[in-house]
């Protein structure tokens, strides 16, 4: 039994809450009363809290010398991670609930019962402030009820206040159909409120060591999607727009007014340091994004058309289905992978973006090809998260797109999945890869010193050649690679490659290596005028 909430308890709460959300993800998704992105609440909450946990895991030990208490620092990391990874209406509101916790408790030397009650009240205030038009019978009602119960407990005993808050939240959740007609028609409770109850129960378990026993939420009666009521917002708006925004508060205030005039389900929340998460339903997507551009710098922009979401957003995983998810930087490379039947994710993805792509395949077995050493850890993290969702994921550690092409070429759905992954890994490993780029600064490499503007030829990550002419260096690099053997050369021309570069290299190989096959494609990748694979 804990007397106070310390940093270690915050970490356990985040992990326990995420585990609970994953266990009940399908149940919460099924509570939705309309199959739109906002309605995929269980998945959105899982992705939001996954981002919070990642922020804690990466940064928990870097407590500033003059900053908040250790538990306050942990809560702030958790809240900021949730904000940056927030998905959907419910995820954004949850990030503000966590921010309210962090702001209330950051400077408190100890977190006992009364401090927890203050934190829940501040969390409620932050959640309501985030929503342009608050609606009762939602996540907002549940957090407000929890805060009220915590205050009425009037105790310094942490366990007593936590239990009172979690118990009243559960009762408030049961009342949500009485407050929101759409829930009553569907015969369900609010999905976001259900997720918050799981988080509060996880907090009780961390404090007391005992898991509260709650009844499972009722699942909705089967109804045609065409007659279902939208969970949030009006049916007259066709698009969901969401983005992160770097801007100052006065500009955000003006943008908020513009977006309110454009649509509904508006939620704009910030972290106090100039980063905001913006969510709105509109018909004029361009005007919504333009409002963000005027206010500051929007990024991670996502737009979803509700009409495309008539099928359930959470795909039914086929028992024997397989898929490949490939990371690609460059339009030409993406087109090649798409032609091989792979799901393509843009370069340098987040764990959440890779996880979304894995789930979107609808397959029970997925192979991920990261194509970059820096993306391999992200791919492994996404694979672990996917396992928790019942999807078996194997990461083939490709370090270049040419290796991924070699791997995809040997895929065979007639093999066992495990054997297929081994064959793909062997094909990728048998493909030597290289890239050519321009040096950006002076450096001492294994091939000697280089200066800015020199042409560098890297073979499997190491500089092998330094030249002055792009074509000459490319040709010399290919000759060196083929000197070790090879039957097939793959060339991918970059976005900044001069016209005819790949063709000139192809012609050279045809003259000097007549028994070697050459395949050349426009890759469109940045930074590297030429990527080369030799098999």
C-alpha positions, 0 to 999 in steps of 0.5 A, a space after each residue: 500500500 503506497 502512502 504517496 505517488 512517486 516516480 516509480 509508481 507513475 511509471 508502473 501506472 503508465 505501464 499498467 494503464 497501457 496493458 489494461 487498454 490493450 486487453 480491452 482495446 477490442 471491447 472499447 472499439 466495439 462501443 463506438 456507435 459510428 465507424 469513423 476514425 474518432 470512433 476507433 477509441 480503443 485503438 486511439 487510446 492505446 496509441 496515445 498511451 503508448 507514446 506516453 510510455 515511450 516518452 517515459 522510457 526514453 527520458 525518465 532519468 534526465 531530471 533537470 537540476 532546477 526542475 520539478 520533483 521526480 514524480 512531477 518530471 515523470 508525469 510531465 514526460 508522460 503528458 507530453 508523450 501523450 500529447 505528441 502521440 494523441 490520436 482522435 478526439 479521445 486521445 487528445 482529451 486524455 493527453 490534457 487529463 494527464 497534463 492537468 495531473 502533471 501541472 498540479 503535482 509537479 511541484 508538490 513534495 509528496 502526493 497523498 490523497 488531497 493532492 490527488 483530488 486537486 490533480 483530478 480537479 485540474 485534469 477535469 478543468 484542462 479536459 473541458 477547456 480543450 473542447 470547444 463544445 463540451 458534451 455530457 455523457 462523454 469522457 468529460 463527464 466521467 473525469 468530472 465525476 471522479 474529481 468530485 468523488 475525490 474531493 468528497 473523500 476529504 482524506 490524506 489517505 492516497 488509497 481512499 481517494 483513489 478508490 473513491 475516484 475510480 468507483 465514482 468514475 465507473 458509476 458515471 460511466 454507467 450513467 452516460 447513456 442517460 446523458 447522450 441519446 446516441 449512446 442510449 440508442 446503441 445500448 452502450 456506454 461512452 468508449 472514452 469514459 470506459 478507457 478512463 475508468 481502466 486508467 483509474 483502476 490501474 492507478 488503484 492497483 498501483 497504489 493498493 496492490 489490488 485490482 478493482 473488479 468491474 462489470 464488462 461494458 455492454 457491446 452494441 447491438 448490431 445495426 447497419 452503419 448507415 443508420 448509426 449515429 456519429 459518436 461525436 459531431 454532426 454528420 454534415 462534416 465529411 473530414 477529420 483533420 488533425 495536426 501538431 502545431 508549433 505556435 504562440 498562444 495568441 495565434 492559436 486563439 485566433 486559429 481556434 475561432 476560425 476552426 470553430 466556424 469551419 466545423 465541429 468536434 474541435 479540440 485544441 490542446 497544448 503542452 505549455 511549451 508552444 506545441 499544440 495538438 489540433 483536431 477538428 471535423 470539417 468540409 473544407 480541409 484546405 481552409 482548416 490546414 491554412 488556418 494552421 499555417 497562418 497560426 504557426 508551423 503545422 506538422 504530422 498532418 492527417 486527413 481522413 474522409 469519413 465516407 471511406 470508413 464505413 467498414 470497421 476501422 479496426 481490420 478483421 485479422 485473417 487467420 492465414 493472412 500475410 502482409 509486408 510493411 516497408 519503409 520508403 523514402 522516395 516516390 519511385 521506391 514507394 511505387 516499386 514496393 507497392 508493385 510488390 504488394 507491400 504497404 508503404 510507410 514514408 521514411 523516418 516513421 514513428 512507432 505509432 505510424 508503423 503500428 498503424 500500417 501493420 494494423 491496416 494490412 488486416 493480416 495476422 502475420 506481417 513482415 516489416 522491412 525498415 530499410 534504415 539502421 535508424 528505423 530498426 529499433 522503431 520497427 522492433 518497438 512496433 512489432 512488440 506493440 503489434 504482438 499485444 494486438 494479436 498480430 505476429 510481426 517479424 522484422 527483417 533488418 534491411 538497411 537499404 531499399 535494394 535489400 528490401 527489393 531482394 527480400 520481397 522478390 523471394 516471398 512465397 505464400 506457399 511456405 510457412 510464415 517462419 520459413 518465408 521470413 528466413 528466406 527473405 532475411 537470407 535474400 536481403 543478407 545476400 544483397 550487398 548495398 551501397 550509396 553515393 552522396 556528397 560530403 557535407 563537411 570535412 571528415 577523416 574516413 577509412 578511405 582518407 580525408 574528405 572535404 565538403 562537396 567531395 563525392 563519397 561512395 559508401 559500401 554497407 555503411 563504410 566510405 570506400 571511395 572519395 572522388 571529385 566526379 559523380 559518374 566516375 565515382 559511381 562506376 568505380 564503386 560498382 566495379 569494386 562491388 562486382 569484383 567480389 562477384 555478382 549476377 544482378 545489379 539494381 540501380 535506384 536514381 535519387 531525386 537530385 541525380 543528374 539526368 542519365 546517371 543510372 543509364 550511364 552506369 548501366 551502359 558501363 556494366 554492360 560493356 565491362 561485365 557482360 554476364 551481369 543483369 542490370 535493373 535501373 529505376 527512378 527511386 526519388 530518394 533524397 540525399 543519395 543520387 544513386 543507391 546500388 544493390 549487388 546480388 
